[in-house]
Amino acid sequence: MKEIIENIKIRFKVSDVILQRQNITFMTTGKESAIPLITWLRDYEGFSHFVLFSTVDWNEDGFFQLTYLLNNPVKKVDLGIRTFILRKNAEMTSAHHLWEQVATYQREIKEMFGINFPGSPRVGESFLLEGWDDIPPMRREFDTKEYSEKTFFPRPGRESNDPATYMKSKLYPNEEK
Amino acid sequence: MVNKENEKDKFLAPENEVHTVIGPEGEEITVDPLKDYFCEAFPKVHEPKNKIVENFINWARAESLWVLGFGTGCGSIEIPPLLSPRYDAFRFGVAMRATPRQSSVIIISGYLSVKTLKRAIRSYEQMQNPKFVVALGSCTINGGMYWDSYNTINRLDHYMPVDVYVAGCMPRPEALLAGFDSLKKRIRAGRAEGANEYASNFKWYKANQKKIIKDWNMPDYNW
């Protein structure tokens, strides 16, 4: 693992190298160098298996964090490449030419976060939400409770209790808090 | 006002667009699938005719429930054990069918996303009268643990007429058997009139369904 990280550091500008476990490491790189880096990892370092592609919304900071998780089946190590993109007019270079299944991830991320991936096949088509006309639902400013109450006819009289205090009052009604 | 007749329906499925086909003798035929392939008539209310005959028919209906093999959410995993030797729903005259045209009961087994609701409505409408709906799990009653989700419905009875609710998260197969038992009692008493209720409140149900299914690209009644 250390050898791989050293090799990366010679060629690419990476920061925040986190050795999460013995066989999994995360590192952050710039938006422009992310795709060249994973291309190089796939072609020269044996990270041939694409595990997942995920997004985190850092609403207060104005960033989306994208994580490409790659796996090296020979050395049995995982490598997570993180990159930050601006929330405003969010756009990222597509990686569907490296692994075909990336196109599906990108289609989902386009729908759930509104990040565009120009050139990715069928990226504009709806994936899970057919006919969605609100802001993308996984964005942090989207209020899911408010949307649900507005749309789905909430049943009146529904109550929520904290399970611990509720069971305590049921089982031991005479006991003080 | 926008002239809606000239506006192209952006959600219309490509196979449902108006197109021409070549007939066997080379003639061109224009086909409008939404009008030609589907029955345009809305469902009708069927009043029970003769009390004695109806009682007998209701007994027969109650003793052979043909369930559509349609699973949504986590409850669909409770249905296979129901048919296994341990619970053996066949004892009670409950059998599974593969197509809505041959079944009389639809089990909504758990949470329904908007995307699945569209398919569930389509399946429900294709079933022949009389038809019954069993709603399984808390999610169909008030949304359950997904009550504030952006993509799952809260109350099933706003979209299709429910005969029996089985509460729980998740109800075990025994609870489902008890649900079938109360459905049978309901049918025998002549109170399971869900299909008639759907027909008489058709506009209300359709308005509720269209409120959340925004890409409505099928006929209003999928008979």
Interface residues (C-beta under 8 A of the other chain):
Chain A: S126 L128 L129 E130 G131 W132 D133 P137 F142 T144 K145 Y147 S148 E149 T151 F152 F153 P154 R155 R158
Chain B: F11 S113 V114 K115 K118 I141 N142 G143 W147 D148 S149 Y150 N151 T152 I153 N154 R155 H158 N208 K211 I212 I213 K214 D215 W216
